[in-house]
């Protein structure tokens, strides 16, 4: 992962962590449920964006290297990893 992506991912994760602490506080303060749910959805969207950024980085680095490489087993392993991520997501 390049330094720019790493910095952006780290910042988004720090922001999400702050929001999660805020959500916890909202629950402790008996905030209206719909407001809590909206905040949870915002964190989920932020984490989804981080996931997309990580996947993009992975595709442009590890996957590209494996696909261009000479080792068919490594190619298959990396492609299977990608498939498994989407299988997990579909089940979740």
Buried (B, 14 or more C-beta within 10 A) or exposed (E): BEEEBEEBBEEBEEEBEEBBEBBEEBEEEEBEEEEBEEBBEEBEEBBEBBEEBBBEBBEEEBBEEBEEEEEEEBBEEBEEEBEEBEEEEEEE
